[in-house]
Amino acid sequence: MVESEIIYLPDNAIRMGYLNLIRNMAKTFSRNPWLFWHFMVRDFNATYKQSYLGVFWAFALPAMSVGIFTLLKGAGILSVGDVEGPYILFAVTGMVFWQIFSQGIIASTSALTNAGWMITRVNFPREILVFSAVAQSLVSFLIQLIILGILFIWYRLTPPPTCVLLPVLILPLILMTLGLGFILSVLNAVFRDVGLVISYLVMFLLFITPVFYAKKVHGFLGLISDYNPLYYLISVPRSLVITGITGDLVGYGLATFISVVIFFVGWMVFHLAGVRITERV
Amino acid sequence: MDSGNRGEKIPLGSTISTEGEAVITVDRVAKKYCKSLKRSMRYGISDILRNAVGLSSHPEVLRPEEFWAIDDISFSVQKGEIFGIIGPNGSGKSTLLKMLNGIFWPDRGSIRIRGKVVSFIEMGAGLHPVLTGRENIFFNAALVGMAPHEIEGKVEEIIKFADIGEFINIPVRNFSAGMWVRLGFSIASHCDHDIFLVDEVLSAGDLSFSLKCNQHMKTLREQGKSIVIVSHNIPVIRKICDRVIWLGKGKILALGEPDDICDQYRIQVESMAD
């Protein structure tokens, strides 16, 4: 049997050097695939088994938000601009992608603090908690794709061939969610205000990102959207799913780059924070 | 524990450990805690940020409101030894065990661990309330890094040792403290890891289970495993430990033969009670 030796030193993380750090981070999955599976299944059951409506919750909240916006638009209270395709399809698609981000972020923020009892007693790779939280939002996403399919049938539209790219298209959004999730979960472990504030922050972001309305070209809001990576990460997949053409590829490329950077930085900060979180959770 | 993401990991290849080789070496270790919550938050963020950019967080320096929970402790645990830790409440025993488990890092000194560690510390450790007893066996195995097939063969043995009857198929949240201890200890001690850490939570088990545990720990010792046990149950410490350490206020007060140390401890406690 290969014997392994571990040495614990003060400020352990920085002594290894960044290369070793990255190698260890990558090993998180290769060493513990079953643990990840356990957490995924447990989180899934926690969300869906104990609630009466179960899987319907994945549909309910987005349906309600879209319903309200459609109502306001129809009554002339809100004008949403020129949208691609029928408004409901536009809004639901946007919402479904947005959910990956919003649900992922909110779940990750409290992932560490909720598992406090385990973290202070058992030595296991904590990033699995955040990965599992975001995986949950992906599971909801997959369920919501069903509604999307139904809507396409309802409007008698055929999805363009670019639809096959969907798994690839949402990847940058997932990376962004994970990166921010890592950072927020660490912050929340130290400052509990973060968890309280995050739902409001996410709602605020929802309103300034063109999810429910078409992007304004001029004006202050237009300017914000130009520089908001979330706009590109959501509207480009949406365009490619509904019409098959998009003009924002440069922006999407930049947003992808930012997402990858945030992902690595976030994971690394999370990894280095390791024990400091345990002491405060 | 085989989690290299929290320490340097140097595989030793197929080195055969000789009898009496140290599996745990604790060298001049210290750990500090912060008394004030607000300051703790500030220190936490500052430490995280400094580490993130590669700077040392100067753990050896005591900042305002910090105190040493463990101060300059050195000892070693040999292979195939049962090592006991005794001392009054608040002397740093749990903190020390957590450092051996890799949950906390020392702020001074170093800890070297040879082999895989499994621990059964504090109520609720590793058992998930919503899952049943049986499901928890697999969950716990995954937590300590074991694959389902590795634990598969041992499931019946674990259930038999725990001896909780029907409750094995009931969610763990409905267990009594004693049943929790039975299942938890049974899972942890059948994991086939080299080092086993166990603390006073073991006392929640009844007399017959207690005797079973003592016997099982002796069997593990014969198999070459090392055990570190923290307990207030002095008679048990006397019976099964090979060496004992007495901790007080974060420092080692004495280390040596179980009877010797336990006598010293008892004398001191009784003289203070008068």
Interface residues (C-beta under 8 A of the other chain):
Chain A: M1 V2 E3 S4 E5 I6 I7 Y8 L9 P10 D11 N12 A13 I14 R15 M16 Y18 N20 N24 M25 K27 T28 R31 N32 W34 L35 W37 H38 R42 N45 A46 W117 M118 I119 T120 R121 V122 N123 F124 P125 V186 V190 F191 M268 V269 H271 L272 A273 G274 V275 R276 I277 T278 E279 R280
Chain B: M1 D2 S3 G4 N5 R6 G7 E8 K9 I10 P11 L12 G13 S14 T15 S17 Y33 S40 M41 G44 I45 D47 I48 N51 A52 G54 L55 S56 S57 P59 E60 K98 M99 N101 G102 I103 F104 W105 P106 D107 R108 G109 S110 I111 R112 I113 R114 G115 K116 V117 S119 I121 E122 G124 A125 G126 H128 V130 L131 F138 F139 A142 L143 V144 G145 A147 P148
